[in-house]
Amino acid sequence: MSIHLTPTELAREAGMHRREVIAKCMELGVPIFQGRIDKTLFIKSLKAQKKQLAKA
């Protein structure tokens, strides 16, 4: 199982659109290196953001 995925592959796994994945990366500061995104970092950043929004 690969950890570094393209935005299209990550969108498929996360149930999002490709553009949403890229926008979230920019918003959360998740790096896109050579067209690949670290899946675990992306998912953990999303969960942290949701938890932070739930507190507010």
C-alpha positions as CSV (number, residue, x, y, z in Angstrom):
1,M,0.0,0.0,0.0
2,S,1.4,3.3,-1.1
3,I,1.5,6.3,1.3
4,H,2.4,9.0,-1.2
5,L,-0.5,9.4,-3.6
6,T,-1.5,11.7,-6.5
7,P,-4.3,14.1,-5.8
8,T,-6.6,11.9,-7.9
9,E,-5.8,8.7,-6.0
10,L,-6.1,10.5,-2.7
11,A,-9.5,12.0,-3.7
12,R,-10.7,8.5,-4.6
13,E,-9.7,7.1,-1.2
14,A,-11.0,10.1,0.8
15,G,-14.3,10.4,-1.0
16,M,-13.5,13.9,-2.2
17,H,-13.0,15.6,-5.5
18,R,-9.5,16.2,-6.8
19,R,-9.8,20.0,-6.5
20,E,-11.0,19.7,-2.9
21,V,-7.9,17.7,-2.0
22,I,-5.6,20.3,-3.5
23,A,-7.5,23.1,-1.9
24,K,-7.4,21.4,1.5
25,C,-3.6,20.8,1.1
26,M,-3.1,24.5,0.5
27,E,-5.4,25.4,3.4
28,L,-3.9,22.9,5.9
29,G,-0.3,23.4,4.8
30,V,0.1,19.8,3.6
31,P,3.0,19.7,1.1
32,I,2.5,18.4,-2.5
33,F,6.0,17.2,-3.5
34,Q,6.6,16.1,-7.1
35,G,2.8,15.7,-7.6
36,R,2.4,13.4,-4.6
37,I,0.7,13.9,-1.2
38,D,1.5,12.0,2.0
39,K,-1.8,10.2,2.7
40,T,-1.3,9.9,6.5
41,L,-0.4,13.6,6.9
42,F,-3.4,14.7,4.9
43,I,-5.9,12.5,6.8
44,K,-4.5,13.5,10.2
45,S,-4.6,17.1,9.3
46,L,-8.2,16.8,8.1
47,K,-9.2,15.1,11.4
48,A,-7.4,17.7,13.5
49,Q,-9.2,20.5,11.6
50,K,-12.6,18.8,12.2
51,K,-11.8,18.3,15.9
52,Q,-10.8,22.0,16.1
53,L,-14.0,23.1,14.4
54,A,-16.1,20.9,16.7
55,K,-14.6,22.7,19.7
56,A,-15.5,26.1,18.4
